[in-house]
Amino acid sequence: MTAAVPQEDRFQVVINHEEQYSVWPATGEPPAGWRPVGYTGTREDCLGHIEQVWTDITPKSVRDRAAGSTP
């Protein structure tokens, strides 16, 4: 049986407009410019999730410029 994680030890995965990821305490609102992606867990769980989904760390604006599109 898995023990419950205390609320203060829970984190959420957040993303910004450049599609860069970070972790933020689950009990708080992310800072301006960041929004939750819907994944919560321990810090290690969240970092593992980020490692799986954030495969290109190039900011979105740079990827868009390289592709020849303008936002």
N, C-alpha and C positions, 0 to 999 in steps of 0.2 A: 504494500500500500504506500502511495506517495504522500508525504506530509504536505500540508497546505503551506503555501509561501506567505509569510506575513506581508500585509499590504505595503509597508514601507520598503520591502525588498522586491516589489514588482515594478517592472518597467514597461514602457511602450515603445514601439518603433515609430519614428516620425520621419517625414520627408519634406524637403523644401521645393521651391519652384525650379531649382536646377536639377531636381531628381537625385539629390544627395541624401543619404540616410544617416540617422543618428538614433540614440536611445535617450529617453527622457523618463523621469519618474512617472509611474502610472497615476499617481494621485494628483499630479499637477497639470495645468494647461501648458502645452508647448509654447515656446516663445514665439513672438510675431514672425510670420513667414514660414512657420513649420506647421504641419498637420499630421494627425495620427493616421497610420495606414491600416489599423485594425488588428495589429499583432501585439499581444502582451505576454509577459512571462518574467522569468528571472533575467538578470542582466546578461548572463551567459546564453540563455535561450534566445534573447533578442539579437545579440551579436551573431549567433549562429544563423538566425533567419536573414539578417542583413548580408552575411557572407554568401548565402544561397541566391538571394535575389539581386544584389547589387554587383553585377558582373562587369560593368563598364563604369569606372569611377570618373570618367570625363564628364564635366558639367554639361547639362542639356544645351545651353547656349553655344558652347564650343562644338558639340556634335551637330547642331543645326547649321552653324556656319560652315563646317566642313562638308556638309551634305549640300550646301548651296542654297539653303532656305533661310529666310529671315522670319523671325517671330512676329 
